[in-house]
Amino acid sequence: MKMLLTVECPNEPFNSLVKAGKTGEIIERILESIKPEAAYFTEQDGKRCGIFLVNVQDSSDIPAFAEPFFLNFNANCKFRIVMSPQDLQKAGLEALGKKWA
């Protein structure tokens, strides 16, 4: 299933890793490992943030996505299940509407 992984990195240790010239290498290794469908970098609540669309086969995969960010950047990671328009069409909203209306 597709999940949106939002990663918020506090200023430390990120600032120290930037100064040491290590962030690019670490981020590259993480991206090679998690193989996101899409990756975006932004600011969120005054912190550096990455937003990644990842494909999770099983809930036991979650540590493999989160631990690289936890261990390298002391980051906060949030996972949200997402649907494509095609997934939403298969959801059966009309039937659910009839059942619960």
C-alpha positions as CSV (number, residue, x, y, z in Angstrom):
1,M,0.0,0.0,0.0
2,K,1.1,3.5,-0.6
3,M,2.1,5.6,2.4
4,L,3.1,9.2,2.8
5,L,6.1,9.4,5.0
6,T,6.7,12.9,6.5
7,V,10.1,13.4,8.1
8,E,10.8,16.4,10.4
9,C,14.4,17.0,11.3
10,P,15.4,19.1,14.3
11,N,18.2,21.6,13.8
12,E,20.6,19.3,15.6
13,P,22.2,17.0,14.5
14,F,21.2,18.2,11.0
15,N,23.2,21.5,11.3
16,S,26.3,19.7,12.4
17,L,26.0,17.1,9.6
18,V,25.6,20.0,7.1
19,K,28.7,21.7,8.4
20,A,30.6,18.4,8.2
21,G,29.5,17.9,4.6
22,K,27.7,14.6,5.4
23,T,24.0,15.3,4.8
24,G,24.1,14.7,1.0
25,E,25.7,11.3,1.4
26,I,23.3,10.3,4.1
27,I,20.2,11.4,2.3
28,E,21.4,9.7,-0.9
29,R,21.9,6.4,1.0
30,I,18.5,6.7,2.6
31,L,16.8,7.4,-0.7
32,E,18.5,4.4,-2.3
33,S,17.3,2.3,0.6
34,I,13.6,3.4,0.8
35,K,13.2,3.9,-3.0
36,P,10.4,6.5,-2.8
37,E,8.0,7.0,-5.7
38,A,8.3,10.7,-5.1
39,A,10.5,12.8,-2.8
40,Y,10.1,16.4,-1.8
41,F,12.0,18.6,0.6
42,T,10.5,21.6,2.3
43,E,10.0,23.4,5.7
44,Q,7.4,22.4,8.2
45,D,6.8,24.1,11.5
46,G,10.2,25.8,11.2
47,K,12.1,22.5,10.7
48,R,13.6,20.8,7.7
49,C,11.2,18.4,6.3
50,G,11.1,15.6,3.7
51,I,7.9,14.2,2.2
52,F,8.2,10.8,0.6
53,L,5.6,8.5,-1.2
54,V,6.7,5.0,-0.3
55,N,5.2,1.6,-1.1
56,V,4.8,-0.5,2.1
57,Q,4.2,-4.2,1.6
58,D,3.7,-5.1,5.3
59,S,3.6,-3.1,8.5
60,S,6.8,-4.8,9.5
61,D,8.5,-2.7,6.7
62,I,7.9,0.5,8.6
63,P,11.1,0.4,10.7
64,A,13.2,0.1,7.5
65,F,11.7,3.4,6.3
66,A,11.9,5.3,9.6
67,E,15.1,4.1,11.4
68,P,17.5,5.7,8.9
69,F,15.9,9.1,9.7
70,F,15.7,8.4,13.4
71,L,19.3,7.2,13.7
72,N,20.9,9.8,11.5
73,F,18.9,12.9,12.0
74,N,17.0,12.4,15.3
75,A,13.9,13.0,13.1
76,N,10.2,12.6,13.8
77,C,8.5,10.3,11.2
78,K,4.8,10.2,10.4
79,F,3.1,7.6,8.1
80,R,-0.3,8.2,6.4
81,I,-2.0,5.7,4.1
82,V,-2.9,7.4,0.8
83,M,-5.0,6.4,-2.2
84,S,-4.7,7.2,-5.9
85,P,-7.8,8.3,-7.8
86,Q,-8.1,4.7,-9.0
87,D,-7.9,3.4,-5.5
88,L,-10.7,5.8,-4.5
89,Q,-12.9,4.5,-7.4
90,K,-12.5,1.0,-6.0
91,A,-13.5,2.0,-2.5
92,G,-17.2,1.5,-3.0
93,L,-18.3,4.9,-1.7
94,E,-21.8,4.6,-3.2
95,A,-22.4,1.3,-1.4
96,L,-21.0,2.7,1.9
97,G,-23.2,5.8,1.5
98,K,-26.3,3.5,1.2
99,K,-25.2,1.3,4.1
100,W,-24.5,4.2,6.5
101,A,-27.0,6.9,5.4
